[in-house]
Every structure is written in structure tokens, then in C-alpha cells.
Amino acid sequence: MIPVRSTFPYQTPENIHVWLLIDYLCDSVYILDVLAFQPRLQFVQYGDIVSDKKLMRANYIKTARFKLDVLSLLPLELLYFKTGINPLLRLPRILKFMAFFEFNKRLEAILTNPYIYRVIRTTTYLLFAVHCNACLYYWGSSYEGLGISEWTYDGAGNSYIRCYYFAVRALLTIGGLAGPTTLFELVFQLINYFSGVFVFSIMIGQMRDVVGAATAAQTNYRACVDNTVKYMASYRIPKDVQKRVKTWYSYTWQSQGMLDEQELLDQLPDKMKLDIAVDVSYSIISKVPLFQGCDRQMIFDMLKRLKSVVYLPGDYVCKKDEVGREMYIIKAGEVQVVGGPDGKTVFVTLKAGAVFGEVSLLAVGGGNRRTANVVARGFANLFILTKKDLNEIMVHYPESQKLLRKKAKKMLMKDKKPAEKKGEEKEPVPIIPPRAETPKLLKAALEMTEKSGIRGTWTKLKDRANRSSVSLQRSISSSAAPNSPVHEPHSDQDADSLSQISDSSMQIPTTPTGTADASIFAEEDQIK
């Protein structure tokens, strides 16, 4: 208001008491701020928050803000007795500008979307610059005389609105104004144009930065989508796959305003990351039967490892018989457990807050295989905890690790169906097969030799063959008997070789004594 009161004829002797009342009310606020509020502001020194009154007062006196506050309250109004009530004597009050920037900083801290306020503030800077130029134009017109030329204001209509219109056209270099004629008008208009170009360029730059910062995430999203589409087109990916990828990008952006929540949380310290994770998912994971009774700090560590993943309608979260490496917590949406002959029979529908796949993390008793197909019913947002992350956490909590494995075994045994009883038991397979019988033709030949009276050589041969077979059976039975401390155990290979020896016929070298004997041996060779 100081430029307006100094240039426009809005301060008159009839309303001067109103202006003075407003001035002194503002001065009282400034004095109260210097004496009561600023000396009571806490500050940080060497990492500690100082709340001692004397130290806070001493700290405020040392700052540059205290010096500006004192200068802004200089009592130049005492000169009113000499110069009259001149609003320009209140110009030092503008030194309280630091309060304006502090207000902006605190307001941005509490706003959910501060970019809107930043755009409004930047626009206000531009309007304030035009406001000051309008006041200067009216002062210039009054200096030369209202309506003395086409360039000056002629005094018609609302003076402030008409001067503001001139300032907008001059600062923004729109043109269409009357040309200056005098030297004063030329200098004034040149300064106007140069100031307009400078101020307008600064405002445009600030507006670009504000809008760019506000849309940085969206710009990154568009760049990711464009690069992905270009990649799929270059490799000629099918159109249905491309459509699903685009749908995933669109839904993920609309639902959470970013593509990767973990990337944002990684910038925070572990303590703040834990606080956010506890508020988001602790109430869900603490209800999982597998994790009840475990160390509380272990659950906190698990919360920091959870990752958010979005599934499209019809996507398989996990398939039957695949190796389970993740546990799933439904954050939003629904999933269905399907199966049956056609693979489309819905067994159960799991909603937000449900947990599945937790037994597969521990892989107890071979239970790391999925037992059913799980399909997303609609758009589903799931938290995922990988087996690798859980193993890294359980290393530091051995008691909880034992408890988890015990619970996993119970849950696995509970889910298993009793095995069906077999109707008939199979006969035990002998370790060593029985010895093959002597060929019938050889037996007949031996009987013929006995009947023909040739008993000498063949009787000895028969007895020797019987003794060798008996000793062979004894050696085989001893090898199949239980091991004793004296004898070393035979290997399976030895047993196989013995069985092969027992199954084959033995060849004993003899010297034939006659023609009949030679014919018998010839028949035996043919049999072999």
C-alpha cells in the first residue's frame, strides 16, 4: 500500500485517521514480534535443540533478522511534524520481508501438493511487479500533467485500473501504446521496456521450474512408457502383450502415482522407512499365523523388505507345481485359487489382507512346490516377500527360525491327505537269484553213461561237479549273510558276479578215453 498511497490520490485529509490507525496497528504487530515471539524461537546447536530462554534471546540478537527488524521499526514518522504525513517515510517497514518468505516455507511444509501454491506465488510476483509499474506510470503522468499528451494518463475512469492496463501492455511488451514525445517519456518508456523484458523472463523461468518440478514424475512415467513401446515395436512383440503392458503402466500410475514405490522409500533412512512400513502393512503381516509368536524386531525387518507388485486381471500370481520362492500379502484387490480338470474351477477367493504362499518360503519336507494356481480376479496389488530376504533376516533370529520351521511342518502335515492303503503287498525280491537247473540233455547223457557201464571217469566228474556246486552255494550264502567283525562286507558288485558264476555252467578240462566219450563231449559243446 505504500506505493499506492504515495502516488495515487487515495490518502486524503478526510480519511487520514483511518490510514494512521492501520499503520500503528501494523507497527504494534511488528513490535510484538520482535519482543515476544522471535526471542522465544528454539534453535539447533551442535545437533541439540536449545530451549533455554536466555540462549534463545542471545541467538536472536546475533542473527541478521534482528538487525533488519530493528531497522524496519525506525520511527521516521516523527518527521511528519516537518514534512506532513508522507507514506514514503514508512518504506523501512518493507525490511520485514523475511517474514513473508518464512510464511511461504512453513505453508509449503503443511500442504499436500505445494506445487499449486508455488504457481500462485510466482504469478503473484508478476502481478506485484505490474502493480509497482502502474504506480510509477501514474506518478509520471502526474509529474508531466494528466492528459498533457497522448502517452500520459488523461484522468478519465478508474485511475488504478487504467494505469494497471498500461503497465501490463508495457511490461509484457504487447505494444499498441501511444508513442512517447518528450525526453522524460522516452526515458521512462525505455526503462519500462528493459524492466519488462528482465522481469518477464525471470517469471517465465521460475514458472517453468515450478511446473517442471510439479510434473517431473509424470514426465518420467511418459518416458518409460514411450521407451517400452518403442522396444516392443522394434522386436515385434504381439499386440495383445503390448496392450497388457500399456494397461499395467496406466493402472500403476493412476493407483499409486509412481511406478516404483521402493525407489522412493530407498531415499529415506531406515528408521523413517520402518515407520512408513509399520503404518502400511504391520497390521496385515502380524495376523499371519506362521509369524505369530516370532520376534517383533524380525517382523519389523520383514516389513522393510516387502515389495509392492501390481497384477492385471487374469494374471497368474503363481502356478501349480512351480517352486515357491515368495510369500504374498494382498494389499488391494482379490485373487482366486483355481484348479479342476479344466483349470478354471474356483476353489476360494482371497480378499485384501489375506496371505498365501508362506509355507513355501521355508521349504520344509519338500513343501516348496505350489499346490494350486492363483489368478488375479481384477487389478490386484500385492506385497511380496522373497525367500532370499527371509533367509537373510532369519540368520539373526535363530529362535524365531526354529519356531517358523516347527509351525511350517505342522501346517504342511495338516494339509497333506492320508495315503491310500495298498491292497496287496509285493513279494520281496531276492537279493541273489536261484541257481539255474542243469540242462536236461546233459542229465540224460550222464544217465546213459551210467547205464552203459562207463562209470569210472564220469562218476568222478559228476562227484567233482556236485562238490564244486555245493562249495559255490556255501560261498554265495556266506556272502549274503550278515557281516561279522571278522569278515569284511562284500560289495554289490561282488554279489552280482557271484550270481553270474552260479548261473553259468562250469567247464572242466578232461581227456576223453573213447569214441563214446568224444561224442558225449561233442554233444555237450553243442549244448553250450
NUMITI-733543 format. One record per residue (C-alpha): residue number from 1; residue in three letters; y negated, x negated, z. Coordinates in Angstrom, 3 decimals, m for minus. Layout:
<recs>
REC|pos|code|py|px|pz
REC|NUM|ALA|Y|X|Z
...
</recs>
This chain:
<recs>
REC|pos|code|py|px|pz
REC|1|MET|0.000|0.000|0.000
REC|2|ILE|m2.368|m2.937|0.400
REC|3|PRO|m2.839|m3.396|m3.425
REC|4|VAL|m3.337|0.355|m3.872
REC|5|ARG|m5.927|0.636|m1.080
REC|6|SER|m7.728|m2.468|m2.358
REC|7|THR|m8.087|m1.294|m5.969
REC|8|PHE|m7.783|2.483|m6.261
REC|9|PRO|m10.322|4.757|m4.532
REC|10|TYR|m7.770|6.301|m2.196
REC|11|GLN|m9.302|4.924|1.038
REC|12|THR|m12.467|6.882|1.765
REC|13|PRO|m14.682|7.299|4.856
REC|14|GLU|m13.186|10.794|5.319
REC|15|ASN|m9.566|9.566|5.684
REC|16|ILE|m10.168|6.084|7.107
REC|17|HIS|m8.955|7.118|10.561
REC|18|VAL|m5.539|8.043|9.082
REC|19|TRP|m5.218|4.657|7.394
REC|20|LEU|m6.183|2.819|10.594
REC|21|LEU|m3.671|4.815|12.632
REC|22|ILE|m0.869|3.888|10.228
REC|23|ASP|m1.993|0.231|10.286
REC|24|TYR|m1.868|m0.037|14.060
REC|25|LEU|1.461|1.759|14.299
REC|26|CYS|2.902|m0.849|11.933
REC|27|ASP|1.313|m3.627|13.989
REC|28|SER|2.895|m2.277|17.170
REC|29|VAL|6.307|m2.333|15.466
REC|30|TYR|5.740|m5.963|14.418
REC|31|ILE|4.692|m6.981|17.935
REC|32|LEU|7.686|m5.200|19.491
REC|33|ASP|9.987|m7.003|17.074
REC|34|VAL|8.527|m10.418|17.978
REC|35|LEU|8.521|m9.872|21.753
REC|36|ALA|11.618|m7.768|22.380
REC|37|PHE|14.145|m7.928|19.524
REC|38|GLN|14.018|m11.340|17.883
REC|39|PRO|14.295|m13.340|21.176
REC|40|ARG|17.453|m11.360|22.049
REC|41|LEU|19.410|m12.235|18.927
REC|42|GLN|22.593|m14.212|19.603
REC|43|PHE|23.326|m17.277|17.537
REC|44|VAL|26.212|m19.656|16.856
REC|45|GLN|26.019|m23.234|18.075
REC|46|TYR|28.913|m25.681|17.543
REC|47|GLY|31.215|m22.744|16.880
REC|48|ASP|30.315|m20.921|20.109
REC|49|ILE|28.360|m17.661|20.316
REC|50|VAL|25.363|m18.243|22.602
REC|51|SER|24.285|m15.185|24.607
REC|52|ASP|22.062|m16.793|27.257
REC|53|LYS|18.568|m15.229|27.210
REC|54|LYS|16.665|m18.484|27.684
REC|55|LEU|18.644|m20.255|24.976
REC|56|MET|18.235|m17.327|22.581
REC|57|ARG|14.473|m17.277|23.151
REC|58|ALA|14.221|m21.052|22.674
REC|59|ASN|16.266|m20.825|19.479
REC|60|TYR|13.975|m18.119|18.037
REC|61|ILE|10.867|m20.178|18.776
REC|62|LYS|12.326|m23.129|16.853
REC|63|THR|13.041|m21.102|13.694
REC|64|ALA|10.712|m20.752|10.692
REC|65|ARG|10.847|m16.991|11.087
REC|66|PHE|8.934|m17.191|14.376
REC|67|LYS|6.111|m19.123|12.692
REC|68|LEU|5.908|m16.575|9.865
REC|69|ASP|5.915|m13.702|12.344
REC|70|VAL|3.022|m15.253|14.287
REC|71|LEU|1.006|m15.836|11.110
REC|72|SER|1.645|m12.271|9.951
REC|73|LEU|0.069|m10.952|13.156
REC|74|LEU|m3.193|m12.882|12.876
REC|75|PRO|m5.952|m10.442|13.993
REC|76|LEU|m8.082|m10.659|10.849
REC|77|GLU|m9.108|m7.046|11.477
REC|78|LEU|m11.817|m8.459|13.780
REC|79|LEU|m13.688|m9.320|10.607
REC|80|TYR|m14.089|m5.596|9.957
REC|81|PHE|m17.286|m5.763|12.029
REC|82|LYS|m18.765|m8.092|9.392
REC|83|THR|m17.169|m7.050|6.095
REC|84|GLY|m16.304|m3.488|6.822
REC|85|ILE|m12.778|m2.048|6.591
REC|86|ASN|m11.260|m4.149|3.843
REC|87|PRO|m7.496|m3.691|3.290
REC|88|LEU|m7.221|m7.247|1.884
REC|89|LEU|m7.612|m8.575|5.431
REC|90|ARG|m4.105|m7.195|6.097
REC|91|LEU|m2.444|m9.408|3.499
REC|92|PRO|m0.858|m11.687|6.169
REC|93|ARG|1.424|m8.770|7.091
REC|94|ILE|3.323|m9.480|3.888
REC|95|LEU|4.759|m12.579|5.639
REC|96|LYS|7.229|m10.198|7.323
REC|97|PHE|9.150|m10.180|4.026
REC|98|MET|12.139|m11.878|5.695
REC|99|ALA|12.906|m8.617|7.468
REC|100|PHE|13.318|m6.967|4.070
REC|101|PHE|15.969|m9.492|2.949
REC|102|GLU|17.749|m9.220|6.284
REC|103|PHE|17.868|m5.466|5.808
REC|104|ASN|19.431|m5.922|2.357
REC|105|LYS|22.039|m8.315|3.709
REC|106|ARG|23.096|m6.012|6.539
REC|107|LEU|23.144|m2.947|4.303
REC|108|GLU|25.422|m4.658|1.763
REC|109|ALA|27.803|m5.595|4.568
REC|110|ILE|28.429|m1.976|5.562
REC|111|LEU|28.527|m0.402|2.085
REC|112|THR|31.887|0.252|0.446
REC|113|ASN|30.504|m0.515|m3.007
REC|114|PRO|27.437|m2.744|m2.640
REC|115|TYR|27.014|m3.255|m6.389
REC|116|ILE|25.323|0.125|m6.761
REC|117|TYR|22.712|m0.824|m4.188
REC|118|ARG|22.191|m4.190|m5.880
REC|119|VAL|21.425|m2.469|m9.176
REC|120|ILE|18.984|m0.152|m7.412
REC|121|ARG|17.327|m3.086|m5.626
REC|122|THR|16.915|m5.074|m8.853
REC|123|THR|15.400|m2.037|m10.538
REC|124|THR|13.036|m1.672|m7.583
REC|125|TYR|11.854|m5.264|m8.051
REC|126|LEU|10.902|m4.426|m11.638
REC|127|LEU|9.103|m1.240|m10.601
REC|128|PHE|7.201|m3.138|m7.886
REC|129|ALA|6.062|m5.730|m10.438
REC|130|VAL|4.793|m2.930|m12.696
REC|131|HIS|3.094|m1.344|m9.657
REC|132|CYS|1.151|m4.524|m8.925
REC|133|ASN|0.167|m4.824|m12.598
REC|134|ALA|m1.099|m1.231|m12.614
REC|135|CYS|m3.315|m2.006|m9.615
REC|136|LEU|m4.674|m5.107|m11.370
REC|137|TYR|m5.395|m3.121|m14.550
REC|138|TYR|m7.411|m0.544|m12.620
REC|139|TRP|m9.289|m3.357|m10.858
REC|140|GLY|m10.054|m4.962|m14.259
REC|141|SER|m11.237|m1.688|m15.690
REC|142|SER|m13.492|m1.119|m12.666
REC|143|TYR|m14.818|m4.658|m12.958
REC|144|GLU|m15.902|m4.099|m16.571
REC|145|GLY|m16.700|m0.409|m16.145
REC|146|LEU|m14.443|2.608|m16.587
REC|147|GLY|m14.397|3.754|m20.196
REC|148|ILE|m16.697|0.997|m21.410
REC|149|SER|m14.227|0.098|m24.194
REC|150|GLU|m11.005|1.350|m25.700
REC|151|TRP|m8.995|m1.201|m23.713
REC|152|THR|m10.265|m0.121|m20.258
REC|153|TYR|m9.195|2.940|m18.352
REC|154|ASP|m11.516|5.834|m19.101
REC|155|GLY|m11.164|7.592|m15.714
REC|156|ALA|m9.519|10.732|m17.063
REC|157|GLY|m6.481|12.332|m15.407
REC|158|ASN|m4.445|10.788|m12.609
REC|159|SER|m5.658|7.215|m12.370
REC|160|TYR|m2.479|5.738|m10.900
REC|161|ILE|m0.090|7.357|m13.414
REC|162|ARG|m2.221|6.361|m16.415
REC|163|CYS|m2.605|2.753|m15.202
REC|164|TYR|1.124|2.583|m14.499
REC|165|TYR|1.817|3.713|m18.047
REC|166|PHE|m0.421|0.934|m19.385
REC|167|ALA|1.343|m1.649|m17.179
REC|168|VAL|4.782|m0.612|m18.416
REC|169|ARG|3.785|m0.984|m22.057
REC|170|ALA|2.028|m4.289|m21.381
REC|171|LEU|4.697|m5.978|m19.198
REC|172|LEU|7.611|m4.836|m21.333
REC|173|THR|5.695|m5.839|m24.490
REC|174|ILE|6.253|m2.459|m26.064
REC|175|GLY|2.914|m2.567|m27.863
REC|176|GLY|0.773|0.256|m29.159
REC|177|LEU|m2.137|m0.563|m26.846
REC|178|ALA|m5.783|m0.883|m27.778
REC|179|GLY|m6.772|m4.440|m28.553
REC|180|PRO|m8.975|m6.348|m26.090
REC|181|THR|m12.553|m7.066|m27.230
REC|182|THR|m14.222|m9.138|m24.516
REC|183|LEU|m13.220|m12.543|m23.190
REC|184|PHE|m12.190|m11.048|m19.858
REC|185|GLU|m9.963|m8.506|m21.604
REC|186|LEU|m8.378|m11.200|m23.774
REC|187|VAL|m7.582|m13.468|m20.804
REC|188|PHE|m6.306|m10.555|m18.756
REC|189|GLN|m4.052|m9.344|m21.544
REC|190|LEU|m2.679|m12.837|m22.274
REC|191|ILE|m1.779|m13.298|m18.593
REC|192|ASN|m0.239|m9.826|m18.713
REC|193|TYR|1.979|m10.660|m21.667
REC|194|PHE|3.118|m14.012|m20.269
REC|195|SER|3.848|m12.477|m16.870
REC|196|GLY|5.662|m9.584|m18.524
REC|197|VAL|7.959|m11.857|m20.521
REC|198|PHE|8.686|m14.000|m17.457
REC|199|VAL|9.272|m11.104|m15.057
REC|200|PHE|11.252|m9.052|m17.534
REC|201|SER|13.555|m11.958|m18.409
REC|202|ILE|14.222|m12.596|m14.718
REC|203|MET|15.012|m8.918|m14.139
REC|204|ILE|17.329|m8.800|m17.138
REC|205|GLY|19.143|m11.924|m15.906
REC|206|GLN|19.568|m10.500|m12.414
REC|207|MET|20.760|m7.185|m13.792
REC|208|ARG|23.290|m8.961|m15.978
REC|209|ASP|24.617|m10.939|m12.986
REC|210|VAL|24.851|m7.818|m10.827
REC|211|VAL|26.606|m5.766|m13.482
REC|212|GLY|28.852|m8.721|m14.390
REC|213|ALA|29.904|m9.175|m10.762
REC|214|ALA|30.497|m5.438|m10.404
REC|215|THR|32.730|m5.308|m13.490
REC|216|ALA|34.424|m8.710|m13.136
REC|217|ALA|37.742|m7.197|m12.050
REC|218|GLN|37.694|m4.682|m14.891
REC|219|THR|36.835|m7.412|m17.385
REC|220|ASN|39.803|m9.440|m16.173
REC|221|TYR|42.010|m6.359|m16.479
REC|222|ARG|40.920|m5.755|m20.043
REC|223|ALA|41.505|m9.408|m20.921
REC|224|CYS|45.064|m9.257|m19.506
REC|225|VAL|45.834|m6.074|m21.432
REC|226|ASP|44.443|m7.460|m24.689
REC|227|ASN|46.351|m10.733|m24.365
REC|228|THR|49.592|m8.894|m23.562
REC|229|VAL|49.200|m6.527|m26.511
REC|230|LYS|48.460|m9.453|m28.800
REC|231|TYR|51.551|m11.308|m27.539
REC|232|MET|53.825|m8.291|m28.060
REC|233|ALA|52.445|m7.691|m31.530
REC|234|SER|53.000|m11.318|m32.556
REC|235|TYR|56.670|m11.138|m31.515
REC|236|ARG|57.114|m7.635|m32.967
REC|237|ILE|58.179|m6.013|m29.731
REC|238|PRO|59.372|m2.391|m30.220
REC|239|LYS|56.714|0.288|m29.949
REC|240|ASP|58.365|2.079|m27.012
REC|241|VAL|58.380|m1.142|m24.977
REC|242|GLN|54.734|m1.771|m25.819
REC|243|LYS|53.876|1.762|m24.740
REC|244|ARG|55.590|1.307|m21.366
REC|245|VAL|53.792|m1.981|m20.778
REC|246|LYS|50.432|m0.362|m21.502
REC|247|THR|51.304|2.546|m19.212
REC|248|TRP|52.139|0.111|m16.401
REC|249|TYR|48.803|m1.668|m16.797
REC|250|SER|46.894|1.619|m16.831
REC|251|TYR|48.605|3.140|m13.787
REC|252|THR|48.461|m0.054|m11.735
REC|253|TRP|44.747|m0.395|m12.371
REC|254|GLN|43.999|3.252|m11.592
REC|255|SER|46.112|3.351|m8.427
REC|256|GLN|45.026|0.143|m6.714
REC|257|GLY|42.013|m1.139|m8.684
REC|258|MET|43.664|m4.511|m9.364
REC|259|LEU|46.764|m5.921|m10.980
REC|260|ASP|47.972|m8.142|m8.148
REC|261|GLU|47.188|m7.362|m4.512
REC|262|GLN|48.850|m10.574|m3.376
REC|263|GLU|46.345|m12.672|m5.309
REC|264|LEU|43.511|m11.068|m3.348
REC|265|LEU|45.233|m11.446|0.024
REC|266|ASP|46.071|m15.107|m0.602
REC|267|GLN|42.372|m15.919|m0.282
REC|268|LEU|42.344|m14.698|3.327
REC|269|PRO|43.501|m16.679|6.376
REC|270|ASP|46.964|m15.902|7.741
REC|271|LYS|45.545|m14.050|10.745
REC|272|MET|43.483|m11.647|8.634
REC|273|LYS|46.324|m11.293|6.154
REC|274|LEU|48.614|m10.339|9.031
REC|275|ASP|46.126|m7.777|10.354
REC|276|ILE|45.972|m6.083|6.966
REC|277|ALA|49.761|m6.178|6.553
REC|278|VAL|50.297|m4.667|10.011
REC|279|ASP|47.954|m1.770|9.258
REC|280|VAL|49.563|m1.147|5.864
REC|281|SER|53.305|m1.447|6.444
REC|282|TYR|54.242|m2.182|10.079
REC|283|SER|54.846|1.498|10.873
REC|284|ILE|57.338|1.633|7.992
REC|285|ILE|59.315|m1.569|8.457
REC|286|SER|59.554|m1.150|12.244
REC|287|LYS|61.606|2.026|11.656
REC|288|VAL|64.278|0.239|9.615
REC|289|PRO|67.492|0.393|11.698
REC|290|LEU|68.514|m3.096|10.590
REC|291|PHE|65.349|m4.674|12.054
REC|292|GLN|65.141|m2.716|15.302
REC|293|GLY|65.552|m4.998|18.289
REC|294|CYS|64.557|m8.120|16.367
REC|295|ASP|61.822|m10.495|17.422
REC|296|ARG|58.392|m8.896|16.957
REC|297|GLN|56.932|m12.103|15.532
REC|298|MET|59.746|m12.221|12.985
REC|299|ILE|58.754|m8.769|11.747
REC|300|PHE|55.126|m9.945|11.503
REC|301|ASP|56.252|m12.880|9.351
REC|302|MET|58.183|m10.474|7.144
REC|303|LEU|55.104|m8.297|6.666
REC|304|LYS|53.201|m11.224|5.174
REC|305|ARG|55.992|m11.791|2.634
REC|306|LEU|56.108|m8.217|1.314
REC|307|LYS|55.079|m7.816|m2.329
REC|308|SER|53.881|m4.611|m3.971
REC|309|VAL|55.505|m3.620|m7.294
REC|310|VAL|54.897|m0.518|m9.429
REC|311|TYR|57.801|1.139|m11.292
REC|312|LEU|57.366|3.600|m14.162
REC|313|PRO|59.247|6.922|m14.420
REC|314|GLY|62.855|6.243|m15.371
REC|315|ASP|62.787|2.549|m14.464
REC|316|TYR|65.907|1.197|m12.752
REC|317|VAL|64.963|m0.300|m9.417
REC|318|CYS|68.478|m1.677|m9.026
REC|319|LYS|71.818|m1.132|m10.780
REC|320|LYS|75.348|m0.751|m9.517
REC|321|ASP|77.421|m3.932|m9.046
REC|322|GLU|74.487|m6.257|m9.558
REC|323|VAL|73.895|m8.940|m6.941
REC|324|GLY|71.330|m7.729|m4.407
REC|325|ARG|68.518|m10.163|m3.679
REC|326|GLU|65.783|m7.783|m2.496
REC|327|MET|65.118|m5.072|0.038
REC|328|TYR|62.877|m2.159|m0.979
REC|329|ILE|60.417|m0.083|1.051
REC|330|ILE|58.912|2.956|m0.663
REC|331|LYS|55.135|2.841|m0.292
REC|332|ALA|54.327|5.766|m2.568
REC|333|GLY|56.332|7.958|m4.921
REC|334|GLU|60.036|8.815|m4.967
REC|335|VAL|63.283|7.205|m6.155
REC|336|GLN|66.692|8.779|m6.843
REC|337|VAL|70.196|7.443|m6.215
REC|338|VAL|72.213|8.417|m9.312
REC|339|GLY|75.807|7.994|m10.413
REC|340|GLY|78.797|10.020|m11.544
REC|341|PRO|80.711|9.893|m14.822
REC|342|ASP|77.575|10.343|m16.902
REC|343|GLY|75.435|8.168|m14.627
REC|344|LYS|72.860|10.957|m14.223
REC|345|THR|74.142|12.840|m11.173
REC|346|VAL|71.521|12.687|m8.403
REC|347|PHE|73.108|11.973|m5.032
REC|348|VAL|69.948|11.744|m2.921
REC|349|THR|66.164|11.487|m3.364
REC|350|LEU|64.292|8.930|m1.245
REC|351|LYS|60.614|9.529|m0.472
REC|352|ALA|57.731|7.429|0.871
REC|353|GLY|58.727|5.475|3.966
REC|354|ALA|62.424|5.193|3.062
REC|355|VAL|64.176|1.816|2.932
REC|356|PHE|67.182|0.757|0.870
REC|357|GLY|68.958|m2.457|m0.069
REC|358|GLU|68.593|m4.040|3.362
REC|359|VAL|72.310|m4.871|3.786
REC|360|SER|72.337|m6.861|0.543
REC|361|LEU|69.855|m9.335|1.993
REC|362|LEU|72.438|m10.741|4.408
REC|363|ALA|75.456|m10.619|2.046
REC|364|VAL|77.902|m10.024|4.906
REC|365|GLY|81.546|m9.687|3.910
REC|366|GLY|80.733|m9.636|0.202
REC|367|GLY|78.295|m6.769|0.668
REC|368|ASN|75.666|m8.246|m1.584
REC|369|ARG|76.675|m6.039|m4.511
REC|370|ARG|74.750|m2.863|m5.237
REC|371|THR|76.866|0.255|m4.750
REC|372|ALA|74.747|2.694|m6.793
REC|373|ASN|71.973|2.986|m9.359
REC|374|VAL|68.452|3.648|m8.060
REC|375|VAL|65.941|5.102|m10.537
REC|376|ALA|62.229|5.799|m10.084
REC|377|ARG|61.641|9.537|m10.317
REC|378|GLY|57.948|9.201|m11.170
REC|379|PHE|55.447|6.437|m10.654
REC|380|ALA|56.730|4.576|m7.597
REC|381|ASN|55.013|1.823|m5.623
REC|382|LEU|57.496|m0.246|m3.627
REC|383|PHE|57.277|m3.109|m1.192
REC|384|ILE|59.840|m5.851|m1.923
REC|385|LEU|61.229|m8.446|0.496
REC|386|THR|63.342|m11.112|m1.224
REC|387|LYS|66.417|m12.732|0.221
REC|388|LYS|64.825|m16.165|m0.106
REC|389|ASP|61.847|m15.148|2.023
REC|390|LEU|64.081|m13.590|4.674
REC|391|ASN|66.245|m16.718|4.912
REC|392|GLU|63.171|m18.906|5.319
REC|393|ILE|61.983|m16.658|8.151
REC|394|MET|65.332|m16.373|9.983
REC|395|VAL|65.621|m20.139|10.290
REC|396|HIS|63.057|m19.969|13.091
REC|397|TYR|64.643|m16.964|14.835
REC|398|PRO|68.375|m17.716|15.449
REC|399|GLU|68.860|m14.876|17.947
REC|400|SER|67.468|m12.320|15.537
REC|401|GLN|69.632|m13.824|12.802
REC|402|LYS|72.786|m13.208|14.857
REC|403|LEU|71.678|m9.661|15.625
REC|404|LEU|70.968|m8.920|11.962
REC|405|ARG|74.356|m10.170|10.823
REC|406|LYS|76.089|m8.121|13.506
REC|407|LYS|74.237|m4.959|12.504
REC|408|ALA|74.861|m5.606|8.835
REC|409|LYS|78.616|m5.870|9.455
REC|410|LYS|78.645|m2.569|11.337
REC|411|MET|76.670|m0.831|8.602
REC|412|LEU|78.925|m2.285|5.927
REC|413|MET|82.144|m1.254|7.715
REC|414|LYS|80.717|2.217|8.278
REC|415|ASP|80.015|2.691|4.592
REC|416|LYS|83.437|1.465|3.432
REC|417|LYS|86.080|4.089|2.702
REC|418|PRO|89.605|3.682|4.222
REC|419|ALA|92.017|2.136|1.784
REC|420|GLU|94.784|4.337|0.446
REC|421|LYS|98.331|3.654|1.750
REC|422|LYS|100.797|2.304|m0.780
REC|423|GLY|103.874|4.413|m1.486
REC|424|GLU|106.406|1.634|m1.710
REC|425|GLU|106.229|m1.962|m0.705
REC|426|LYS|107.169|m4.535|m3.284
REC|427|GLU|110.247|m6.688|m2.717
REC|428|PRO|109.480|m10.224|m1.592
REC|429|VAL|109.596|m12.734|m4.391
REC|430|PRO|111.990|m15.595|m3.561
REC|431|ILE|110.396|m18.971|m3.375
REC|432|ILE|113.356|m20.673|m5.150
REC|433|PRO|115.191|m18.602|m7.791
REC|434|PRO|119.013|m18.444|m7.538
REC|435|ARG|121.161|m20.893|m9.462
REC|436|ALA|122.343|m19.717|m12.836
REC|437|GLU|126.053|m18.960|m13.223
REC|438|THR|128.438|m21.232|m15.111
REC|439|PRO|128.834|m20.197|m18.772
REC|440|LYS|131.908|m18.007|m19.381
REC|441|LEU|133.184|m20.137|m22.287
REC|442|LEU|133.244|m23.247|m20.110
REC|443|LYS|135.170|m21.375|m17.405
REC|444|ALA|137.713|m20.236|m19.994
REC|445|ALA|138.113|m23.792|m21.252
REC|446|LEU|138.752|m25.075|m17.742
REC|447|GLU|141.344|m22.374|m17.079
REC|448|MET|143.083|m23.247|m20.348
REC|449|THR|143.363|m26.897|m19.377
REC|450|GLU|144.854|m25.967|m16.012
REC|451|LYS|147.380|m23.664|m17.637
REC|452|SER|148.300|m26.300|m20.261
REC|453|GLY|149.266|m28.763|m17.526
REC|454|ILE|146.434|m31.200|m18.054
REC|455|ARG|145.254|m31.275|m14.509
REC|456|GLY|144.505|m34.929|m13.737
REC|457|THR|141.145|m35.616|m15.260
REC|458|TRP|139.877|m32.006|m15.394
REC|459|THR|140.776|m31.313|m11.795
REC|460|LYS|138.784|m34.345|m10.714
REC|461|LEU|135.937|m33.344|m12.956
REC|462|LYS|135.965|m29.803|m11.525
REC|463|ASP|136.039|m31.064|m7.936
REC|464|ARG|133.218|m33.531|m8.597
REC|465|ALA|131.162|m30.802|m10.252
REC|466|ASN|131.739|m28.487|m7.259
REC|467|ARG|130.746|m31.198|m4.769
REC|468|SER|127.596|m32.029|m6.722
REC|469|SER|126.600|m28.363|m6.834
REC|470|VAL|127.207|m27.947|m3.081
REC|471|SER|125.119|m31.025|m2.258
REC|472|LEU|122.407|m29.790|m4.597
REC|473|GLN|122.323|m26.393|m2.877
REC|474|ARG|122.081|m28.105|0.506
REC|475|SER|119.154|m30.255|m0.633
REC|476|ILE|117.420|m27.198|m2.023
REC|477|SER|117.952|m25.203|1.180
REC|478|SER|116.683|m28.102|3.278
REC|479|SER|113.540|m28.316|1.149
REC|480|ALA|112.904|m24.579|1.634
REC|481|ALA|113.471|m24.763|5.409
REC|482|PRO|110.521|m25.067|7.854
REC|483|ASN|109.036|m28.525|8.259
REC|484|SER|110.161|m30.686|11.135
REC|485|PRO|108.344|m33.561|12.798
REC|486|VAL|110.827|m35.990|11.261
REC|487|HIS|110.853|m34.879|7.646
REC|488|GLU|107.661|m34.734|5.614
REC|489|PRO|106.919|m31.427|3.850
REC|490|HIS|107.804|m31.122|0.197
REC|491|SER|105.140|m30.077|m2.255
REC|492|ASP|105.359|m27.023|m4.502
REC|493|GLN|105.850|m29.334|m7.468
REC|494|ASP|108.997|m30.799|m5.872
REC|495|ALA|110.393|m27.320|m5.258
REC|496|ASP|109.799|m26.351|m8.853
REC|497|SER|111.521|m29.489|m10.097
REC|498|LEU|114.493|m28.838|m7.832
REC|499|SER|114.860|m25.300|m9.055
REC|500|GLN|114.781|m26.541|m12.620
REC|501|ILE|117.513|m29.077|m11.838
REC|502|SER|119.677|m26.447|m10.156
REC|503|ASP|119.295|m24.065|m13.101
REC|504|SER|120.371|m26.653|m15.692
REC|505|SER|123.913|m27.787|m16.272
REC|506|MET|124.834|m31.315|m15.261
REC|507|GLN|126.109|m33.797|m17.866
REC|508|ILE|128.757|m36.174|m16.511
REC|509|PRO|129.826|m39.071|m18.746
REC|510|THR|133.668|m39.179|m19.176
REC|511|THR|136.165|m40.796|m21.579
REC|512|PRO|138.355|m38.277|m23.410
REC|513|THR|142.111|m39.009|m23.219
REC|514|GLY|143.369|m36.963|m26.111
REC|515|THR|142.675|m34.764|m29.067
REC|516|ALA|142.649|m31.578|m26.987
REC|517|ASP|140.192|m33.155|m24.658
REC|518|ALA|137.942|m34.157|m27.576
REC|519|SER|137.967|m30.636|m28.908
REC|520|ILE|137.052|m29.239|m25.492
REC|521|PHE|134.118|m31.634|m25.218
REC|522|ALA|133.006|m30.685|m28.729
REC|523|GLU|133.012|m27.003|m27.726
REC|524|GLU|131.052|m27.869|m24.597
REC|525|ASP|128.441|m29.751|m26.651
REC|526|GLN|128.079|m26.746|m28.894
REC|527|ILE|127.537|m24.516|m25.872
REC|528|LYS|124.822|m26.842|m24.608
</recs>
